[in-house]
Amino acid sequence: MKVIEGNVPAPEAKIAIVISRFNSFINESLLAGAIDSLKRFGQVSEDNITIVRVPGAVELPLVTQRVAATKQFDAIIALGTVIRGGTPHFEFVAGECNKGLAQVAMDYDVPVAFGVLTTDTIEQAIERAGTKAGNKGSEAALSALEMVNVLHQVDVLLEKK
């Protein structure tokens, strides 16, 4: 039986982080968590990390698509925060952001880690950005690194056939 599972260290990986400036007081914590995990667990050098800032979560898919089109990165981490308000705006932004990022991964054959918080309250967002509920930026970085390694193993397996 063959089992392919990713591990986290990926010292040669080139990673792009596309991050929203809207809700930056939360997103900067997500970014710090992502960078810490890339460097500490993934052993990725700062030279292999590129940060791209965009206005808001709705802009994440387009810029992520452009970044993916360069074919310079092994994975892309999308970071942002969408907090529910009193209008249906939340559903549109969160849904389109999620759908767009997933489409980029499929179209460009590159892992796109979803580190976009979608919460009901500011307090929930703060909890997910490094307090009670961990840091979702860190989790997205770990997911991206694992996917880099899983895809590499699948590619090696396919080359043998």
N, C-alpha and C positions, 0 to 999 in steps of 0.2 A: 504494500500500500504506500502510495506517495502522498505526503501531506506538505502543502506549501503554506508556510506562515511567515509573516514578516517579523523582523526585529526592528529595533529603533535606531541603532547607530547607522549613520549614513554620511560619513565624513566628507565624501566627495560630492554630495548632493548640492545642486544649485536650487535655491528656494526663493520664490517671490512671495512677498506678503502685500496684498492689496487691502488697504484699510480706509474706512470711512472716517472723515473728520467730524461728521454730525454725531453728537453724544461723545465727544472726544474725552470727556472726563472719565468715561467708562472704557472706551476703546483703547486708550493709552495703557490701561492695566492689562487688557487682552494682549496688546502688542508686547508688553514687557514679559508676560507669561510665555508667549510664543517664542520670542527670542531666547529667553532663558532655557526653554526646553530644547530648542534647536541646538544651542551651543553645549549645554550640559549633558543632555541625554543623546542627542543625535551626533555630537562631536562635529557639528558644522561650523566652519570658520566664518567670521563676520564678512570676509571677502565674498563668500558664496551666498549671502543674504541680500536681497534687494527689496526695499520698501517703496511702495507706490501709494500715494495718498489721493483719495477721491473725495468729492463733496459729501456724498451720503450713500446709504445702502442701495438705493435704486441704481446708482452708477457703478456698483461693483461688477455686475456681469459684463458690461461693455469693456471696461478697462481690463478685467481678467481675461476676456477674449483676446484683446490686443496683446497682452503679455504672453498668453499661450501661443499666439501666432508667431512669436519670435522664435519659438522652439529652443530657447536658451535655458529653460528651467525644467527640473525634474518633478517639481510639484509647486502648486500655488496655494497659499493660505488666504482665504477671504475673511476679514474681520470687520465687524460692525455691530451696531445695536439698534433695534427697532422696538420702541416701547409703545404699547397700546394706548390709544387716547380715546376720546369720546366719539370718534368718527370711524368710518370703514377704511380710512387711509392705511391703517396698520395692515389689514389683510392684503391690500394691493401691493404695498411695498414688500412685506415679508414674503408673500407668495411669488411675486415676480423675481425677487432677488434669489430665492431658493431655486426656482425653475431655471432661471438664466445661468446660474453657476453650475447646476447639474448639466445643462446643455453644453457648456464650455468643456467640461470634463469629457463628455462623450464625443464632441466634435473634434477635439484636439488631442485626444488620447493622453491626457495628462491628469494626474490626481488634483482635484480642487477640494481642499478641506474647508468645510463649512463652519466657520467660527463666528457666525452672525447670531447674536443673541436676539431672541424674539420673546419679550416678556410682557407681562401685564402692568408691571410697576417699575419705577426707578429702583426701588429697594431690591426687587428680584434681580435686576440687571447687575447691581452692585455685588450681590451675593455670588453671582456667576462669574464675576470678573476678578475673583481673588479672595473672597472672604469665605463664608460658610459652605458654599457649593463648589469650591475649587475655582480653577481658572480655565474657562472654555477656550481661551487663546492657546494655552498650554496644551489642552487636549487636542485641539485642531492641529497643532504642530506635530504632536506625537502620531496622530492619524496620518498626516502627510508623509512623515518619515517611514512609517510602517508600509504605506502604500508604495513608496519608492522601492522598498526592498521586495515586496511581494511581486510587483510588476517585473522587477529585474529577474527574480527567480522563474517566473512564468516565461519570460523571454529566453532565458537559458534553456529551459525545458523544451521550448518550441524549436530552438536551434538544433537540438540533438535529433530531432525527427526528420 
